[in-house]
């Protein structure tokens, strides 16, 4: 498997279920994350859990699917920070 330590990934649907499981697995492998979900409480929990594993995690709460597309309209700080 390709080494993921120090790489970056964007994961959606991280408040629970498969999205959270993917985020946790990536964090365990040392991948820095941008986490996205509509559920603010679940997003905050997943963000805290991934940070406990020693990786950088940026949490972005969205309000609908259209917020994700197109990404070129995301705040410039997200692109610069990540």
Secondary structure, DSSP 8 states (H G I E B T S, - for coil): ----TT-EEEEESTTSHHHHHHHHHHHHTT-EEEEEES-HHHHHHHHHHHHTTT--EEEEE-SSGGGGS-GGGS-HHHHHH-
